[in-house]
Amino acid sequence: MTPTSAEPIVELNDVHQSFGGTDVLKGVSMQVRKGGVVCIIGPSGSGKSTLLRCINGLVPIKRGSIRVAKFDVHLLRTDAQKIALRKDVSIVFQQYNLFPHKTALENIMMAPIHVLNENAVEVRERALALLAKVRLAEKRDAYPGELSGGQQQRVAIARSLAMRPEVMLFDEVTAALDPETVKEVLNTIRELAAEGMTCILVTHEMRFAREIADDVHFTDGGTIVESAPPSELFDHPQKERTRAFLSQIL
Amino acid sequence: MSDDARVSGSVLPGPAPWPVLLPAAAILTHEAMSARGAGASTWRLEREHGFALLAVFLLGCGIAQAQSGAGYPSIVETLWKWTPLLARGFVFNLAISVLAMAVGTIAGFFLGFAQISLLLPVKRGAWLTTHFFRNAPWLVLLFYCMFLLPFQVTILGVRIPIPDWTKATLGLALPVMANVSEIVRGAIQSIPTAQWESAASLAFNRRQTLWRIIVPQCVKRMLPPWMNLYAILTMATVLASIVGVSEMMTQTQRALSAESRPGLLLAFYSYVLIWFFAYCYPIARLTVRLESRYAVNQ
């Protein structure tokens, strides 16, 4: 379905994380191949969003190891080291988190110009191309407040893509959207996956997960309960907990 | 399923645990911030205050006119005679207010940023400084500056005099600094943490995040409380009369003692008030306009 190679680009081993005495992650291990698409599903509070934040170093981990491309994320201490990692790993948030004082185009151009120190003219061309790619070319001068949720989320995806990351993380990117606009965002992600971008998605869109993922991980209580290709996990779940969860939502 | 999706973020630490309450919380935060920025005073000039003032002034003029016997010039004539002197005093009030605001704002910005420093000693020191000067009475600070600063300094053999009004300016700049510091800190901390997270995920460093993303969003929020503070400062500049600066209040007292007619008291003081009202009222109106405009946009 997607071009893949054997070498994993993201590798988690026995990752532990806790907040104020509460264990959020209790030994999570997973691998994602370059160009692979992985979906993480599971009930609220099972640590899915935290897992994504650990992968790009927004949240430090307590134990275990995370490797992304050439970075050993668990060893990164200084801001400079984390910044190097984040140039390669982008995250798209549930609440879009666009910068409200900048237009759609400026939102996309900011990081490449100021962080990567790229030529403003080239960045502008690339940003316009990305806006066209997410079908928002005509909205380039609109402020986030003037865009619908789905449009804001597509600008947020374009903003992340402008950094030319190796890996894209999606944190429940459709959870805050109207049902009607969910589709346009999913289409954008579908195209990215088809182009060979490595994607890790936390999602509640089971049908989408089934269609797009190479592997689906079901998490509960801070651990991965079951991992399998979507056809197996959704049609023949092995674990009782997985079956119970799927029967609740499907 | 969609309910499940919406709530799931709230189990994890981070902002927005109760999305329904957010708009109300934002409004309350904004109001509290403006109030705090204005030195904990939510009192504001209204048009009615102007009318009341005018009524008092006319009453004062009536009393003065009635009490002045034959042979005295009319009250209007007397006021007109002293107006140039009073106006010269008012210029001092304006100069002190503008300078104290400028000095206090610049110092307050540094202090406000120090308050959010990641270095604990800097943060603690800035907090202490801010709260000391915010809670000290303005008049006490004014007296301190007046009597602790020398009347002249000698630098490299050159004697530089420090006039009283400069000391008064400095004395008033101190509480302004502390209030601006709180306005800056409050505004920066009122920006959702999601903006910081979003900037971090795009590989911005802390300095870039502050200057390119957080502070530009703060300016709008800081402007109304800052203007409010300026109006309050302008009205507080008459405190300088107590320490002998020749501002409008001092000049009024001089005019009154030269006239030595007790009947003029009410007329003269309400006349001074009208001058201040005429200057501060437009600022107050503009502040209200800005506040309502930004309340809609944010």
Interface residues (C-beta under 8 A of the other chain):
Chain A: F19 G20 V24 P43 S44 G45 G47 K48 S49 T50 N56 L58 D79 A80 K82 I83 A84 R86 K87 S90 I91 F93 Q94 Q95 N97 L98 F99 P100 H101 M110 A111 H114 V115 L116 G145 R159 S160 M163 E172 T174 A175 A176 P179 H204 I249
Chain B: M1 S2 D4 A5 R6 V7 S8 G9 S10 V11 L12 P13 A16 A194 Q195 E197 S198 A199 A200 S201 L202 A203 F204 N205 R206 Q208 R212 I213 P216 Q217 N297 Q298
